[in-house]
């Protein structure tokens, strides 16, 4: 039996060949036309005001996701006291939101490719608001965990759908680079906004207002989206894309079991029978999912043709490590500042202000960076930034002076997450066809969420195994682990990855049509 992988290997052209066919052989008039198209407003957006509303609606949704992650870390001690949550169980309300997002990104990305990004995006944002509102009324640990878990389905839907809408709306070029830079910068801004409102709620009201403010912010996005996002449902009515239910089932099951085992191992150790059994069952489920995707599914959830493109596999591996380091840093830097340096919620907000400021600067300048600076240089910058932030926190004393020990890591963190997320999103969006933009939106986000979930599990294991050395030293050990992961990502990017400069170019569909025409 010939596998689909071998068939897709023959069908998928090498990325270098695509660039040569679509770039070097084009005449000057065609190149000028492509450059012009890469700079102008998409024709589906009838005015500059609609474009502003369109970009606002989708990019701010990225901030909403980070809002629910960052601020809850500050709220957790208060919530745990009021709802009587045992210390050994406090990991779940903090992590279950992100875990559910990670598990369901790929299936929702496929649904977006089937029915259009618009209905999936609107539905995800509305769902986010409903369960944020309900979470504010939680009366016990179980209700809070359920609300956080179910709310995670909202971002799992709107994150890939939002990137699908952006990717299909903008063709490769400076305008697309700018929009994706704004989207990437919203991660740092959303993280800061979450901290800010968590601090305000904790200082002047109570933790429930943190969720209700999130509901109001989400409602603003929903209203703006209804007025400014073009409805693409009609364009997908004749779509032949189908859901890979079997692949989705085994992929989600495998990820749930593996991540659960890694996370729980920090408490009970790998010698606990249920940890080992859960981990092995998860690996078996993922192996079955791999078989289904390669040899059974007619339209696999994650087509193997993606991995045949040059440098994609090492790039994705490097992204897993880079995203994981960002997640570890954000959590443990917050814990270090609160538990070791004694920072109050509002003081923590002030300390994170440089992150929001740098995020805004990158949102303005990021498009020009992508257009003019080779992505490989940007990837090296992100790796170096991760190493610098990790070293400073790994050596920080108990009486660390803010400007010497904390300020620089805050700046480095924003540089690393914003640049890597933007480069990844533009790369996947420009590489995949219009009919696969939902998948493109899923890829970067699923790599981010999985990288964070898996490496946070190992970070917690490092912290728990060295807890006898004291709280500060256990945090330092986590940052040394963070340094090792960041250095690994840097080595992978430098040695194995080559990402082309993101300039005005033919779309993936246009490249495919051109290659087909030349083959006749």
N, C-alpha and C positions, 0 to 999 in steps of 0.2 A: 504494500500500500504506500502510495506516495503521500507524504504529509503536506498539509497546507503551507507549512513553512517553506518547503522546497519550491512549491509553485509560486509563492509570493516573492521569494528571492529572485525568481526569474522576471517577475512582473515589475518589481520595484526598482527604479533606476537609482544609481549612485548619486548622492547629493552633489558631488563635484561635477559629474556629467551633466546633471540638470542645470547647474549654474553656467557651465560652458555653453550648453545649448541655448539657454535663455538669455545669456548676457553677451558673450563674446561675438556671437554671430548676428546680433541685432544691429541694424544700421543706425546712424546718428538720429534720424527723425524718430525712429521707434524708441530709442533710449530717451530722447527729450520728452516724448509723450508719456512714457512710463514714469519719468521723474516728475512731470507735472501732475499726473494722477496720484502719485504718492504724497503730494503736498496739499491737494485740494479737499474740500469738504465732501463727504459721501453724498451722492445724489438723493439717497433715501431720506436724508435730513434736510428739510426744506429751508431752514434758516440757521443762522449762527446761534440763535437763542435755543432752538430745539437741540442743536448739537451740545450746547452747554448743559442743558437739562438732561440729555441722554448720558453724557459722560458723568455728570454729577450722580445720577441715579445709580449707575452701575459701580462706579468707583467707591462711593460711600458704603455700598453693601459690604465691601471688603473690610471697611472699618468696623461695621456692625459685628462681624465675626470676631475680630480681635477684641472688641469691647467686652464681649461675653467671656473671653478667656482671661484677660489681664486683670480686670477689676475684681473678679471673683476671688483671686488669690488674696487680696486685701480683706475682702468680706468674710473669707472662710473662718477665721478664728471666732468672729462674732456670731456667724451663722451656726457654727458647731456648738457654741455655748447655749444659744437659744433653743436649738432643736435637739440638744443632747446627743450629738454625733460622737461616737467613740473615736479617739485619735487614730486607731488602726484602720478606720473606715473613711477617714477624711479625704483619701486619695480619690475616691469614686465621684463624689459631687464635683470635684475640681477637674477631673479628666474625662468623665463620661461624655460631656458635650463634644469635645474634640474627637473622641474615639468614634462616636456615631457619625460625625461628619466624614471622617476618613473612610469608614466602611462603605458608605453609600454614595460616594462621589462618582464612581464609574457607572453604576446603574442609572443614576440621574443624568449623567452626561449622555448616555445612550438615549434616554427618554427625550432629552433636548434635541438630539439629532433626528428623532422620529417625528416629533410634533412641533418643533420650533422652540427657540430659546425663550420667547416672550411669555407663553403660559407657564412654563416651568419656573421662570424667574419671578413672575408676579406671585405665583402660588407659594414659592419658597419664602419670599419676604413676608407674606401674610401669615404663613405658618409660624415663622420666627416671632412675629409680634404677638400672636395668640398665646404661645407657650411662655414667652417672657412675662406677659401679663399674669398668667396663671401661677408661674413660679413665685411671683411676689406674694402670693397668698399661701405658700407652702406651710404646713403645720407640723410636719415631721420629716425625718430623714428620707423615708421611702418616697413621699410625695415630691420632695425636692429632686431626688435622683431621677425619678420618672420624668418630671418636667424638663430637667436638663437634657436627658437622653432624647426625648421626643422632640425637643426644640432643635436638637442637632440635625434633624432631617431637613429643617429649613435651609441652613447654609449648604448642606449637602446638595440641595436642589439649585439654589440661586448662584452659588459660586461658579460651577461649570457653565450654567446657562448664561451668566453675565459675561464670562470670557468668550462664550460662543457668540453672543451678540456683538461684542467688540471685535472679535476676530473676523467675523463674516462681514461686518460693516466697513472696516478699514483694510485697505490693501497695503502690502509692504511699502514702507516709506517713512519720512520724518513725522508725518502726522500720526501715524500708528504708533511710532516709538514714543511720542509725547504722551499719548493717551495711556499707553501701557505703563509708562513711567509714573504717571499720576496714580494709576491703579496700584502699582507696587508701593508707592509712598504712603498710601492709605493704611497699610498694615501698621507702620510705626505710629501714624497719627491716631488710628483706632485704638492701639494699645495705650497711648497716652490718655485719650478721652475716657477709656475704661477706668484707668487709674484715677483720673480726675473726679469723675462722678462717683466712683466708689469711695474716694476720700471725702467728698462733700457729703454723701449720704451717711457715711460712718461718723462724721464729725457733727453734723447738724440735724440729721433725721434718723433713719434706721436703714438696715440693709435692704429692706423690701423696695425702697425707692430706687435702688440701683437697677432692679429689673424693670420697674415701671418707667424709668427714664429711657431704658433701652427700648421699651415698647413704643414710646413717643418718637424716638429717633427713627425706629423702623417704619412707623406710620408715615413720617415725612418722605422716606424713600419710596414707599408704596404709592403715595399720591403723585410724586414727581414722575415715577415710572409710568403710571397710567396715562399721563399727558405727553410724555416725551419719547418713549421707546416705541419704534415702529413695530407693528404686529406682523410677525413672520410666519404665522400659522398657515396662511394660504400657500406660501412657497413650499411648505413641507407636506401638503395634502397628498401629493403624488410620490412622496418619498417611499423607497423600497427598504428603508432601514428597519430592522426588526430587533426585538429585545432578545438577548442571550440569557434566558432564565436559568438554565442549568449552570452556565459559567458564573453567573451572578451569585447563585446559591452557594456553590462551593468556594468561591473567592471570599465572600463575606464571612462564611462560617470559618474558613481557615484563618482569616485575619483576626476575627474575634478571639478564637482560641489561642493563637500564638501570642497576641498582645496581652491577653489576660494572664497567660502563663508567665511572661516576662515581667509584667507589673507585679503580680502576686509573689514572685520568687523573692522579692526583697524582704517580704515578711516571714515566709515559711521556709525559704530555701529550696534548692532544686532536689533535695532529698525527699521532700514531701511527695507522696505518690500521686496526688491529684495534680500537682504541677507538671510532673513528667508526662503523665497520661494526657493531660490537656494539650501540652506542647506537641506531643507526637501525633495526636489526632488532628491538630491544626496543620502540621506539616503534611499529613496524609491528605487532608482536604485540599490544601494548596496544590499538591501534586496531581490530584484528580482534576482540579480546575485547569492546570496547565495542559493536561491531556485533552480535556474538553475544548479548550481554546484552540489547540493545534490540530486536532484530528476529528472532532465531532461537530462543533457549532458551525452552521453555515455562515453566520455573521458574528464572529467572536467579539466579546466585550472589549478585548485588548488585542487588535489584529497584530499578528507577528510581523507584518510588513513594516510596522513602525520601527522594529528593532533591526531591520536590514539596512536602514539608512546609516550612513557612516557617522561614527562618533556618538550615536544616540545612546547606546547602552552604557558606556563609561560616563557620559554626561548625566544620565539618570542616577547612576550610582553615586557620583559626586554630589548631586543635588540632595540625595537622601542624607548624606553626612552633613552637608551645609545647613539644610533646614533643621536637622536634629540639633545641631549646635546652637542655632538661634533659639529653639524652644527651651533647651537646657539653660541657656544664659538668662532668658527672660524670667524663668521661674526662680532659679537659684540666686540671681542677682537681687531680685525682690526679697527673697527670704533672708539673704545675707544682710541687706540694708535694714530690714525690720528686726530680725532676731539677734544680730551681732552688733550692728551700729546703732540700734534703738531708734530708727527713724519712725516718725508718726506718719499716718496716712497722707496728710497734706504736705509734710516734708518730702515724702517719697514722690508726690506729684511734682514738687519743685525740682527734685533731682532728675526726674525723667523729662523735664521740659526741653533740654537740648535735643532729645530724640525727636520730639514733635517738630522742633525748629528745623533740624536737618532734613526731616521728612518733607517738609514744605519746600525747602530749597531744592531737594532732589526731584520733587514733582515738577518744578519749574524748569530745571536744567537737565533732567534725565533724558528727555527726548533727544537733545543735542548730543549728549554723551553717547547714546546708542548709535546715532547716525555717523558720528565722527571718530569715536574711539573704538579700536578693535575690541570685540567682546572678550578676547583672551586676556587682554590687559585688565578689563573689569573683573574677570573671574579671579585673577591673581590678587587684585585689590581686596576682594571679598575674603579670600583665604587669609591674607595678611591681617585684615581687620579682626577676624575671628581669633587669630593667634594672639594679637595684642590685648584684646579685651579679656581673654582667658588668663593670660599671664598676670595682668594687673589684679584681677580678683583672686587669683590663686595665691598671691603674695600679700594681699591687703591685710593690715593689722586691725586689731579690735577698735582702735581709735583713728581709723583711716580718715585723712583729710580729704574732703570732697574733691577739690580741684586737682589733687595729685593722684587719687586712686579711683574715683568714681566718674568724673566728668568725661575723661577720654574713652573709657569703655562704653559709655552711653552713646557717644558719637560713633564709635566703631561699630556698635551693634546696628545702628540705623543704616550705616553705609553697607554693611554686609547683607542684611535681609532685603533692603530695597533694591540693591543692584542685582543680586542673584535672582530674586523673584521676577524682576522685570525682564532680565535677559532670558530666563527660562520661558516665560509666557510668550514673548515675542518669537522666540525660536520655535516653540511647538505650534503656535498659531500660524506662522508663515510656512512651516514644513508640511502641515496637513491640509487636505482639501476642504472646501467649503462644507461638504456633507459630513465632515469629521470634526467640525469646530467644537461640538459638545465634548468629544473625546479630548481635543486639545485643551479645553478648559478644565477637564478632569485631571489630566496628567500631572500638571505642575502642582495642583492643589492636593492630589492624593499623595504625591511624593512628599509634600510638605507635612501633611497630617501624619502620614505613616512614619516619616523620619523623626518627627517630634515624639510620637507615641512610643516608638521602639527605643530610641535613645534615652528618653526620659525614664523608661523602665530600667534600663541599664544604669542610668545615673542614680536612680533611687537605690538600686542594688549596691552601687559603690558607696553611697552615703550610709546605708544601713550596715554594711560590712565593716565600715571604719568608724561607726558611731562611738565605739569605746575610746577613740582618740579625742573625743570632745566635739561639740557641735561645730565650732569654727573650723577645726581641721577637717571634719567630714565634708563641709562645704568646699574647702580648699581642694580636697581630693576630687570632688565632682568637677571643679574648674580645670584641674589637670587632665581629667578624662575628656572634658570639652576641648581642651587644647589638642589632644591626640586625634580626636575626630576631625577637628578643623584642619590639622596638618595633613591628615589622610585625604580629605577633600581637595586640598591644594595640590597634592602630589598627583591625584587622579586627573585634575583639570590640566595641569602642566604637561604631564606625560602622555595622556591618552585622548585628550579632547581638542578639537579644532572647530570653533563656531564661527561661521562667516559673518562679516560686518552686515548689520541690518540697514540696508539702503533701499531706495526705491527699486522695485523689481517686479517681475511677473508673479502672479499668484500661483499657488501650487496647482490649481486647476488649469491655468493657462500654460504652465510648464508641461503638464501631462498631455494636453492637447497638441502642443507644439512637437513634442517627442513622437506622438502618434502620427502626426502629419509627415514628419521627416522619415518615419519608418515605412510609409507607403511608397 
